[in-house]
Amino acid sequence: VKLAGLILGGAGAALLVVGAGFGGRAIKQNNVANDNCPNDLCTQKGVDAGDNADTAATIANVGIIGGAALLVGGALTYFLAPKSETRVAVNSDGRSVGLSVGGVF
């Protein structure tokens, strides 16, 4: 169960990075759109950059929200997982010695 928590947390962290990357792209494309839309009269480059900024912002929002949810879910799964029980025993019958390991992982 703890491994599942680590996997979820790792996926969440990766998705946060993707979301942040697209957030940066959205900001850059928005700046290009603003530079090419003086007085709200846009060139084709400004229109295209505005569309690209909107798309990148949507992906960024989904990435950040989804990544945060996965990260929190992974942390909860990891920290609230039941503890594993491990037993180690040494056995001897007078002629030989044995070692046994058991548990639930």
MOPAC internal coordinates of N, CA, C and O (Angstrom, degrees):
PM7 1SCF
backbone

  N    0.0000 0     0.00 0     0.00 0    0    0    0
  C    1.4475 1     0.00 0     0.00 0    1    0    0
  C    1.5308 1   110.06 1     0.00 0    2    1    0
  O    1.2310 1   120.75 1   142.17 1    3    2    1
  N    1.3284 1   116.18 1   -37.83 1    3    2    1
  C    1.4641 1   118.45 1   179.17 1    5    3    2
  C    1.5260 1   110.98 1   -64.04 1    6    5    3
  O    1.2310 1   120.48 1   144.20 1    7    6    5
  N    1.3362 1   116.68 1   -35.80 1    7    6    5
  C    1.4612 1   120.14 1   178.05 1    9    7    6
  C    1.5264 1   110.46 1   -61.94 1   10    9    7
  O    1.2310 1   120.31 1   139.23 1   11   10    9
  N    1.3282 1   117.01 1   -40.77 1   11   10    9
  C    1.4662 1   120.32 1   177.04 1   13   11   10
  C    1.5245 1   110.44 1   -60.81 1   14   13   11
  O    1.2310 1   120.12 1   140.21 1   15   14   13
  N    1.3116 1   117.38 1   -39.79 1   15   14   13
  C    1.4590 1   121.11 1   177.20 1   17   15   14
  C    1.5193 1   112.23 1   -62.59 1   18   17   15
  O    1.2310 1   120.90 1   139.21 1   19   18   17
  N    1.3276 1   115.88 1   -40.79 1   19   18   17
  C    1.4676 1   119.72 1   178.07 1   21   19   18
  C    1.5189 1   111.32 1   -66.29 1   22   21   19
  O    1.2310 1   120.72 1   139.90 1   23   22   21
  N    1.3218 1   116.24 1   -40.10 1   23   22   21
  C    1.4706 1   120.11 1   179.76 1   25   23   22
  C    1.5234 1   110.16 1   -65.70 1   26   25   23
  O    1.2310 1   120.30 1   134.27 1   27   26   25
  N    1.3283 1   117.04 1   -45.73 1   27   26   25
  C    1.4649 1   120.34 1   177.75 1   29   27   26
  C    1.5241 1   111.23 1   -60.79 1   30   29   27
  O    1.2310 1   120.55 1   135.36 1   31   30   29
  N    1.3195 1   116.55 1   -44.64 1   31   30   29
  C    1.4590 1   120.48 1   179.17 1   33   31   30
  C    1.5185 1   112.26 1   -62.64 1   34   33   31
  O    1.2310 1   120.70 1   138.29 1   35   34   33
  N    1.3232 1   116.27 1   -41.71 1   35   34   33
  C    1.4655 1   120.10 1   178.06 1   37   35   34
  C    1.5185 1   112.40 1   -64.13 1   38   37   35
  O    1.2310 1   120.89 1   138.22 1   39   38   37
  N    1.3311 1   115.91 1   -41.78 1   39   38   37
  C    1.4670 1   119.77 1   177.01 1   41   39   38
  C    1.5248 1   110.45 1   -64.05 1   42   41   39
  O    1.2310 1   120.62 1   140.61 1   43   42   41
  N    1.3195 1   116.42 1   -39.39 1   43   42   41
  C    1.4619 1   120.14 1   177.63 1   45   43   42
  C    1.5142 1   112.12 1   -63.27 1   46   45   43
  O    1.2310 1   120.47 1   137.28 1   47   46   45
  N    1.3139 1   116.71 1   -42.72 1   47   46   45
  C    1.4698 1   120.44 1   178.72 1   49   47   46
  C    1.5272 1   110.73 1   -63.62 1   50   49   47
  O    1.2310 1   120.54 1   137.99 1   51   50   49
  N    1.3274 1   116.57 1   -42.01 1   51   50   49
  C    1.4682 1   120.25 1   178.74 1   53   51   50
  C    1.5283 1   110.64 1   -63.12 1   54   53   51
  O    1.2310 1   120.58 1   138.29 1   55   54   53
  N    1.3179 1   116.50 1   -41.71 1   55   54   53
  C    1.4571 1   120.35 1   179.97 1   57   55   54
  C    1.5277 1   111.26 1   -66.99 1   58   57   55
  O    1.2310 1   120.11 1   145.77 1   59   58   57
  N    1.3204 1   117.39 1   -34.23 1   59   58   57
  C    1.4646 1   120.43 1   174.64 1   61   59   58
  C    1.5254 1   111.30 1   -62.79 1   62   61   59
  O    1.2310 1   120.51 1   139.79 1   63   62   61
  N    1.3261 1   116.63 1   -40.21 1   63   62   61
  C    1.4669 1   120.56 1   178.66 1   65   63   62
  C    1.5294 1   110.11 1   -64.75 1   66   65   63
  O    1.2310 1   120.57 1   136.86 1   67   66   65
  N    1.3326 1   116.51 1   -43.14 1   67   66   65
  C    1.4687 1   120.48 1   177.88 1   69   67   66
  C    1.5239 1   109.86 1   -61.96 1   70   69   67
  O    1.2310 1   120.46 1   134.83 1   71   70   69
  N    1.3164 1   116.72 1   -45.17 1   71   70   69
  C    1.4649 1   120.39 1   178.79 1   73   71   70
  C    1.5100 1   112.10 1   -60.39 1   74   73   71
  O    1.2310 1   120.32 1   137.87 1   75   74   73
  N    1.3232 1   116.99 1   -42.13 1   75   74   73
  C    1.4610 1   120.77 1   179.11 1   77   75   74
  C    1.5314 1   110.68 1   -65.21 1   78   77   75
  O    1.2310 1   120.52 1   140.54 1   79   78   77
  N    1.3246 1   116.60 1   -39.46 1   79   78   77
  C    1.4690 1   120.03 1   177.98 1   81   79   78
  C    1.5218 1   111.88 1   -61.76 1   82   81   79
  O    1.2310 1   120.91 1   135.04 1   83   82   81
  N    1.3359 1   115.87 1   -44.96 1   83   82   81
  C    1.4543 1   119.15 1   178.30 1   85   83   82
  C    1.5316 1   111.51 1   -69.57 1   86   85   83
  O    1.2310 1   120.18 1   151.65 1   87   86   85
  N    1.3145 1   117.26 1   -28.35 1   87   86   85
  C    1.4605 1   119.76 1   174.44 1   89   87   86
  C    1.5107 1   111.59 1   -63.65 1   90   89   87
  O    1.2310 1   121.03 1   136.84 1   91   90   89
  N    1.3214 1   115.64 1   -43.16 1   91   90   89
  C    1.4678 1   119.99 1   176.31 1   93   91   90
  C    1.5151 1   112.02 1   -62.81 1   94   93   91
  O    1.2310 1   121.04 1   139.89 1   95   94   93
  N    1.3382 1   115.62 1   -40.11 1   95   94   93
  C    1.4677 1   119.87 1   178.01 1   97   95   94
  C    1.5251 1   110.26 1   -64.41 1   98   97   95
  O    1.2310 1   120.29 1   139.72 1   99   98   97
  N    1.3264 1   117.05 1   -40.28 1   99   98   97
  C    1.4675 1   120.48 1   179.67 1  101   99   98
  C    1.5237 1   110.72 1   -61.49 1  102  101   99
  O    1.2310 1   120.50 1   137.93 1  103  102  101
  N    1.3185 1   116.66 1   -42.07 1  103  102  101
  C    1.4727 1   120.47 1   179.57 1  105  103  102
  C    1.5264 1   110.49 1   -63.68 1  106  105  103
  O    1.2310 1   120.58 1   135.21 1  107  106  105
  N    1.3317 1   116.50 1   -44.79 1  107  106  105
  C    1.4732 1   119.72 1   179.89 1  109  107  106
  C    1.5258 1   111.63 1   -62.75 1  110  109  107
  O    1.2310 1   120.67 1   135.39 1  111  110  109
  N    1.3410 1   116.32 1   -44.61 1  111  110  109
  C    1.4631 1   119.61 1  -179.70 1  113  111  110
  C    1.5305 1   111.17 1   -66.45 1  114  113  111
  O    1.2310 1   120.19 1   144.92 1  115  114  113
  N    1.3116 1   117.24 1   -35.08 1  115  114  113
  C    1.4683 1   120.55 1   177.24 1  117  115  114
  C    1.5228 1   110.54 1   -65.04 1  118  117  115
  O    1.2310 1   120.68 1   141.10 1  119  118  117
  N    1.3224 1   116.31 1   -38.90 1  119  118  117
  C    1.4709 1   119.70 1   177.42 1  121  119  118
  C    1.5242 1   110.89 1   -64.08 1  122  121  119
  O    1.2310 1   120.19 1   139.00 1  123  122  121
  N    1.3441 1   117.24 1   -41.00 1  123  122  121
  C    1.4685 1   121.08 1   177.11 1  125  123  122
  C    1.5231 1   109.77 1   -62.56 1  126  125  123
  O    1.2310 1   120.67 1   137.30 1  127  126  125
  N    1.3272 1   116.32 1   -42.70 1  127  126  125
  C    1.4678 1   119.92 1   178.89 1  129  127  126
  C    1.5256 1   110.41 1   -61.67 1  130  129  127
  O    1.2310 1   120.11 1   135.22 1  131  130  129
  N    1.3254 1   117.40 1   -44.78 1  131  130  129
  C    1.4704 1   120.33 1   179.84 1  133  131  130
  C    1.5216 1   111.94 1   -62.53 1  134  133  131
  O    1.2310 1   120.47 1   142.15 1  135  134  133
  N    1.3370 1   116.71 1   -37.85 1  135  134  133
  C    1.4601 1   120.65 1   179.61 1  137  135  134
  C    1.5277 1   112.10 1   -68.20 1  138  137  135
  O    1.2310 1   120.55 1   155.01 1  139  138  137
  N    1.3353 1   116.55 1   -24.99 1  139  138  137
  C    1.4622 1   120.86 1  -176.48 1  141  139  138
  C    1.5292 1   112.45 1  -107.47 1  142  141  139
  O    1.2310 1   120.55 1  -162.19 1  143  142  141
  N    1.3017 1   116.56 1    17.81 1  143  142  141
  C    1.4773 1   121.32 1   177.96 1  145  143  142
  C    1.5231 1   110.61 1  -134.21 1  146  145  143
  O    1.2310 1   119.95 1  -116.30 1  147  146  145
  N    1.3324 1   117.69 1    63.70 1  147  146  145
  C    1.4690 1   118.34 1   178.35 1  149  147  146
  C    1.5328 1   110.31 1   -69.41 1  150  149  147
  O    1.2310 1   120.99 1   -45.04 1  151  150  149
  N    1.3139 1   115.72 1   134.96 1  151  150  149
  C    1.4736 1   121.81 1   179.19 1  153  151  150
  C    1.5321 1   111.97 1    55.46 1  154  153  151
  O    1.2310 1   120.60 1  -144.97 1  155  154  153
  N    1.3064 1   116.45 1    35.03 1  155  154  153
  C    1.4709 1   123.04 1   179.85 1  157  155  154
  C    1.5258 1   113.49 1    60.87 1  158  157  155
  O    1.2310 1   120.11 1  -158.21 1  159  158  157
  N    1.3241 1   117.39 1    21.79 1  159  158  157
  C    1.4689 1   122.22 1   173.29 1  161  159  158
  C    1.5219 1   106.65 1  -110.12 1  162  161  159
  O    1.2310 1   120.80 1   -74.70 1  163  162  161
  N    1.3351 1   116.07 1   105.30 1  163  162  161
  C    1.4628 1   121.03 1  -171.06 1  165  163  162
  C    1.5198 1   112.63 1   -95.56 1  166  165  163
  O    1.2310 1   121.66 1   -39.56 1  167  166  165
  N    1.3201 1   114.43 1   140.44 1  167  166  165
  C    1.4582 1   119.53 1   167.44 1  169  167  166
  C    1.5287 1   107.36 1   -77.33 1  170  169  167
  O    1.2310 1   120.95 1    -8.70 1  171  170  169
  N    1.3292 1   115.79 1   171.30 1  171  170  169
  C    1.4765 1   118.45 1   178.06 1  173  171  170
  C    1.5285 1   110.68 1   -61.89 1  174  173  171
  O    1.2310 1   120.54 1   144.58 1  175  174  173
  N    1.3268 1   116.58 1   -35.42 1  175  174  173
  C    1.4653 1   120.09 1   176.99 1  177  175  174
  C    1.5300 1   110.66 1   -61.85 1  178  177  175
  O    1.2310 1   120.23 1   140.40 1  179  178  177
  N    1.3235 1   117.16 1   -39.60 1  179  178  177
  C    1.4593 1   120.79 1   178.35 1  181  179  178
  C    1.5162 1   112.55 1   -66.63 1  182  181  179
  O    1.2310 1   120.65 1   139.24 1  183  182  181
  N    1.3444 1   116.36 1   -40.76 1  183  182  181
  C    1.4657 1   120.81 1   178.34 1  185  183  182
  C    1.5259 1   110.01 1   -63.50 1  186  185  183
  O    1.2310 1   120.95 1   133.10 1  187  186  185
  N    1.3355 1   115.79 1   -46.90 1  187  186  185
  C    1.4760 1   119.88 1  -179.43 1  189  187  186
  C    1.5295 1   111.04 1   -62.86 1  190  189  187
  O    1.2310 1   120.35 1   137.56 1  191  190  189
  N    1.3294 1   116.93 1   -42.44 1  191  190  189
  C    1.4625 1   120.18 1   179.63 1  193  191  190
  C    1.5243 1   110.61 1   -65.36 1  194  193  191
  O    1.2310 1   119.99 1   142.64 1  195  194  193
  N    1.3163 1   117.62 1   -37.36 1  195  194  193
  C    1.4612 1   120.67 1   177.14 1  197  195  194
  C    1.5205 1   111.87 1   -63.96 1  198  197  195
  O    1.2310 1   120.90 1   137.53 1  199  198  197
  N    1.3336 1   115.89 1   -42.47 1  199  198  197
  C    1.4673 1   119.94 1   177.02 1  201  199  198
  C    1.5293 1   110.75 1   -63.10 1  202  201  199
  O    1.2310 1   121.12 1   136.26 1  203  202  201
  N    1.3344 1   115.46 1   -43.74 1  203  202  201
  C    1.4699 1   119.64 1   178.99 1  205  203  202
  C    1.5324 1   111.10 1   -63.67 1  206  205  203
  O    1.2310 1   120.34 1   142.69 1  207  206  205
  N    1.3225 1   116.96 1   -37.31 1  207  206  205
  C    1.4696 1   120.86 1   179.06 1  209  207  206
  C    1.5239 1   110.22 1   -64.93 1  210  209  207
  O    1.2310 1   120.51 1   138.28 1  211  210  209
  N    1.3361 1   116.62 1   -41.72 1  211  210  209
  C    1.4658 1   119.90 1   179.04 1  213  211  210
  C    1.5333 1   111.56 1   -62.98 1  214  213  211
  O    1.2310 1   120.78 1   136.26 1  215  214  213
  N    1.3270 1   116.12 1   -43.74 1  215  214  213
  C    1.4609 1   120.32 1   179.85 1  217  215  214
  C    1.5280 1   110.73 1   -64.19 1  218  217  215
  O    1.2310 1   120.73 1   133.55 1  219  218  217
  N    1.3303 1   116.21 1   -46.45 1  219  218  217
  C    1.4677 1   120.40 1  -179.92 1  221  219  218
  C    1.5280 1   111.07 1   -62.97 1  222  221  219
  O    1.2310 1   120.37 1   142.19 1  223  222  221
  N    1.3298 1   116.90 1   -37.81 1  223  222  221
  C    1.4738 1   120.19 1   179.48 1  225  223  222
  C    1.5240 1   110.75 1   -66.12 1  226  225  223
  O    1.2310 1   120.22 1   141.23 1  227  226  225
  N    1.3258 1   117.18 1   -38.77 1  227  226  225
  C    1.4683 1   120.26 1   177.87 1  229  227  226
  C    1.5207 1   110.78 1   -63.66 1  230  229  227
  O    1.2310 1   120.65 1   134.22 1  231  230  229
  N    1.3274 1   116.36 1   -45.78 1  231  230  229
  C    1.4732 1   120.22 1   178.76 1  233  231  230
  C    1.5242 1   110.15 1   -63.18 1  234  233  231
  O    1.2310 1   120.30 1   140.02 1  235  234  233
  N    1.3256 1   117.04 1   -39.98 1  235  234  233
  C    1.4682 1   120.67 1   178.61 1  237  235  234
  C    1.5222 1   111.28 1   -61.85 1  238  237  235
  O    1.2310 1   120.43 1   135.34 1  239  238  237
  N    1.3215 1   116.78 1   -44.66 1  239  238  237
  C    1.4682 1   120.22 1  -179.59 1  241  239  238
  C    1.5210 1   111.12 1   -63.17 1  242  241  239
  O    1.2310 1   120.53 1   134.83 1  243  242  241
  N    1.3259 1   116.58 1   -45.17 1  243  242  241
  C    1.4675 1   120.15 1   179.03 1  245  243  242
  C    1.5288 1   109.95 1   -63.03 1  246  245  243
  O    1.2310 1   120.48 1   136.82 1  247  246  245
  N    1.3361 1   116.70 1   -43.18 1  247  246  245
  C    1.4657 1   120.45 1  -179.68 1  249  247  246
  C    1.5135 1   113.05 1   -63.28 1  250  249  247
  O    1.2310 1   120.57 1   136.48 1  251  250  249
  N    1.3095 1   116.52 1   -43.52 1  251  250  249
  C    1.4604 1   119.66 1  -177.42 1  253  251  250
  C    1.5309 1   111.09 1   -71.36 1  254  253  251
  O    1.2310 1   120.43 1   135.96 1  255  254  253
  N    1.3217 1   116.77 1   -44.04 1  255  254  253
  C    1.4713 1   119.19 1   179.64 1  257  255  254
  C    1.5249 1   110.50 1   -67.22 1  258  257  255
  O    1.2310 1   120.59 1   133.92 1  259  258  257
  N    1.3366 1   116.49 1   -46.08 1  259  258  257
  C    1.4697 1   119.49 1   179.15 1  261  259  258
  C    1.5175 1   111.92 1   -65.26 1  262  261  259
  O    1.2310 1   120.48 1   139.20 1  263  262  261
  N    1.3230 1   116.68 1   -40.80 1  263  262  261
  C    1.4593 1   120.33 1   179.14 1  265  263  262
  C    1.5146 1   112.19 1   -63.99 1  266  265  263
  O    1.2310 1   120.79 1   138.77 1  267  266  265
  N    1.3183 1   116.10 1   -41.23 1  267  266  265
  C    1.4674 1   119.32 1   178.42 1  269  267  266
  C    1.5222 1   110.71 1   -64.84 1  270  269  267
  O    1.2310 1   120.56 1   139.27 1  271  270  269
  N    1.3301 1   116.53 1   -40.73 1  271  270  269
  C    1.4646 1   120.08 1   179.38 1  273  271  270
  C    1.5284 1   110.70 1   -63.72 1  274  273  271
  O    1.2310 1   120.30 1   135.46 1  275  274  273
  N    1.3288 1   117.04 1   -44.54 1  275  274  273
  C    1.4676 1   120.02 1   178.42 1  277  275  274
  C    1.5227 1   111.52 1   -65.18 1  278  277  275
  O    1.2310 1   120.34 1   140.11 1  279  278  277
  N    1.3122 1   116.96 1   -39.89 1  279  278  277
  C    1.4598 1   120.60 1   179.77 1  281  279  278
  C    1.5310 1   111.05 1   -63.41 1  282  281  279
  O    1.2310 1   120.25 1   134.94 1  283  282  281
  N    1.3166 1   117.13 1   -45.06 1  283  282  281
  C    1.4678 1   120.77 1   178.04 1  285  283  282
  C    1.5280 1   110.18 1   -65.76 1  286  285  283
  O    1.2310 1   120.55 1   136.16 1  287  286  285
  N    1.3396 1   116.55 1   -43.84 1  287  286  285
  C    1.4627 1   119.83 1   178.33 1  289  287  286
  C    1.5178 1   112.18 1   -61.26 1  290  289  287
  O    1.2310 1   120.36 1   139.11 1  291  290  289
  N    1.3158 1   116.91 1   -40.89 1  291  290  289
  C    1.4585 1   120.72 1   177.35 1  293  291  290
  C    1.5136 1   112.54 1   -64.79 1  294  293  291
  O    1.2310 1   120.89 1   138.55 1  295  294  293
  N    1.3307 1   115.90 1   -41.45 1  295  294  293
  C    1.4666 1   119.47 1   178.62 1  297  295  294
  C    1.5250 1   111.10 1   -64.51 1  298  297  295
  O    1.2310 1   120.54 1   136.57 1  299  298  297
  N    1.3287 1   116.57 1   -43.43 1  299  298  297
  C    1.4613 1   119.72 1   178.21 1  301  299  298
  C    1.5251 1   111.38 1   -63.22 1  302  301  299
  O    1.2310 1   120.91 1   136.86 1  303  302  301
  N    1.3354 1   115.87 1   -43.14 1  303  302  301
  C    1.4686 1   119.88 1   178.83 1  305  303  302
  C    1.5201 1   110.58 1   -61.35 1  306  305  303
  O    1.2310 1   120.52 1   136.37 1  307  306  305
  N    1.3090 1   116.62 1   -43.63 1  307  306  305
  C    1.4637 1   120.73 1  -177.85 1  309  307  306
  C    1.5321 1   111.49 1   -67.01 1  310  309  307
  O    1.2310 1   120.73 1   129.39 1  311  310  309
  N    1.3270 1   116.21 1   -50.61 1  311  310  309
  C    1.4650 1   119.38 1  -173.25 1  313  311  310
  C    1.5302 1   113.88 1   -77.92 1  314  313  311
  O    1.2310 1   120.03 1   158.03 1  315  314  313
  N    1.3133 1   117.55 1   -21.97 1  315  314  313
  C    1.4620 1   119.94 1   179.81 1  317  315  314
  C    1.5305 1   112.84 1   -99.95 1  318  317  315
  O    1.2310 1   120.42 1  -176.21 1  319  318  317
  N    1.3343 1   116.80 1     3.79 1  319  318  317
  C    1.4685 1   120.28 1   179.50 1  321  319  318
  C    1.5267 1   109.88 1   -66.87 1  322  321  319
  O    1.2310 1   120.81 1   -34.64 1  323  322  321
  N    1.3374 1   116.06 1   145.36 1  323  322  321
  C    1.4613 1   117.84 1   177.17 1  325  323  322
  C    1.5278 1   110.41 1   -64.21 1  326  325  323
  O    1.2310 1   121.29 1   -32.29 1  327  326  325
  N    1.3047 1   115.14 1   147.71 1  327  326  325
  C    1.4620 1   119.57 1  -179.96 1  329  327  326
  C    1.5242 1   109.48 1   -73.23 1  330  329  327
  O    1.2310 1   121.45 1   -36.38 1  331  330  329
  N    1.3202 1   114.83 1   143.62 1  331  330  329
  C    1.4635 1   119.00 1   178.39 1  333  331  330
  C    1.5252 1   109.23 1   -78.83 1  334  333  331
  O    1.2310 1   121.64 1   -29.42 1  335  334  333
  N    1.3061 1   114.47 1   150.58 1  335  334  333
  C    1.4641 1   119.92 1   178.40 1  337  335  334
  C    1.5244 1   108.15 1  -112.28 1  338  337  335
  O    1.2310 1   121.12 1   -55.65 1  339  338  337
  N    1.2982 1   115.46 1   124.35 1  339  338  337
  C    1.4647 1   120.70 1   179.19 1  341  339  338
  C    1.5237 1   108.06 1  -124.90 1  342  341  339
  O    1.2310 1   121.49 1   -45.38 1  343  342  341
  N    1.3276 1   114.75 1   134.62 1  343  342  341
  C    1.4648 1   120.00 1   178.16 1  345  343  342
  C    1.5230 1   109.17 1  -123.72 1  346  345  343
  O    1.2310 1   121.35 1   -43.45 1  347  346  345
  N    1.3015 1   115.02 1   136.55 1  347  346  345
  C    1.4621 1   121.87 1   175.73 1  349  347  346
  C    1.5236 1   106.72 1  -125.88 1  350  349  347
  O    1.2310 1   121.00 1   -48.04 1  351  350  349
  N    1.3310 1   115.69 1   131.96 1  351  350  349
  C    1.4664 1   119.67 1  -179.20 1  353  351  350
  C    1.5188 1   109.84 1  -137.04 1  354  353  351
  O    1.2310 1   121.29 1   -36.58 1  355  354  353
  N    1.3164 1   115.14 1   143.42 1  355  354  353
  C    1.4598 1   121.80 1   174.42 1  357  355  354
  C    1.5241 1   107.11 1  -108.42 1  358  357  355
  O    1.2310 1   120.70 1   -52.88 1  359  358  357
  N    1.3172 1   116.27 1   127.12 1  359  358  357
  C    1.4645 1   122.14 1  -178.05 1  361  359  358
  C    1.5268 1   109.78 1  -116.48 1  362  361  359
  O    1.2310 1   121.26 1   -37.42 1  363  362  361
  N    1.3006 1   115.19 1   142.58 1  363  362  361
  C    1.4594 1   119.38 1   176.73 1  365  363  362
  C    1.5262 1   108.44 1  -146.01 1  366  365  363
  O    1.2310 1   120.97 1   -43.72 1  367  366  365
  N    1.3463 1   115.74 1   136.28 1  367  366  365
  C    1.4673 1   119.90 1   176.44 1  369  367  366
  C    1.5344 1   110.74 1  -111.35 1  370  369  367
  O    1.2310 1   120.38 1  -165.69 1  371  370  369
  N    1.3239 1   116.87 1    14.31 1  371  370  369
  C    1.4510 1   120.94 1  -179.96 1  373  371  370
  C    1.5107 1   112.30 1    96.52 1  374  373  371
  O    1.2310 1   119.78 1   152.19 1  375  374  373
  N    1.3258 1   118.03 1   -27.81 1  375  374  373
  C    1.4733 1   121.53 1   179.37 1  377  375  374
  C    1.5180 1   112.33 1  -106.28 1  378  377  375
  O    1.2310 1   120.41 1   152.57 1  379  378  377
  N    1.3394 1   116.83 1   -27.43 1  379  378  377
  C    1.4660 1   119.96 1  -178.06 1  381  379  378
  C    1.5385 1   109.29 1  -145.23 1  382  381  379
  O    1.2310 1   121.88 1   -15.60 1  383  382  381
  N    1.2790 1   114.01 1   164.40 1  383  382  381
  C    1.4642 1   121.04 1   179.89 1  385  383  382
  C    1.5123 1   107.31 1  -123.20 1  386  385  383
  O    1.2310 1   121.03 1   -43.53 1  387  386  385
  N    1.3188 1   115.64 1   136.47 1  387  386  385
  C    1.4758 1   120.16 1   178.34 1  389  387  386
  C    1.5162 1   111.31 1  -128.46 1  390  389  387
  O    1.2310 1   121.33 1   -23.24 1  391  390  389
  N    1.2965 1   115.07 1   156.76 1  391  390  389
  C    1.4491 1   121.90 1   179.27 1  393  391  390
  C    1.5292 1   107.14 1  -125.98 1  394  393  391
  O    1.2310 1   120.63 1   -50.74 1  395  394  393
  N    1.3131 1   116.40 1   129.26 1  395  394  393
  C    1.4660 1   119.32 1   176.62 1  397  395  394
  C    1.5321 1   109.64 1  -126.07 1  398  397  395
  O    1.2310 1   121.96 1   -39.72 1  399  398  397
  N    1.3250 1   113.86 1   140.28 1  399  398  397
  C    1.4661 1   121.24 1   179.85 1  401  399  398
  C    1.5207 1   106.39 1  -126.22 1  402  401  399
  O    1.2310 1   120.46 1   -45.21 1  403  402  401
  N    1.3089 1   116.72 1   134.79 1  403  402  401
  C    1.4641 1   120.45 1   178.57 1  405  403  402
  C    1.4925 1   110.07 1  -151.57 1  406  405  403
  O    1.2310 1   121.66 1   -15.78 1  407  406  405
  N    1.2898 1   114.43 1   164.22 1  407  406  405
  C    1.4610 1   118.12 1   176.71 1  409  407  406
  C    1.4976 1   111.96 1   160.46 1  410  409  407
  O    1.2310 1   121.62 1     3.20 1  411  410  409
  N    1.2977 1   114.50 1  -176.80 1  411  410  409
  C    1.4605 1   123.07 1   178.29 1  413  411  410
  C    1.5141 1   106.38 1  -117.44 1  414  413  411
  O    1.2310 1   121.19 1   -54.60 1  415  414  413
  N    1.3193 1   115.33 1   125.40 1  415  414  413
  C    1.4661 1   120.13 1  -176.76 1  417  415  414
  C    1.5195 1   109.35 1  -116.70 1  418  417  415
  O    1.2310 1   120.10 1   180.00 1  419  418  417

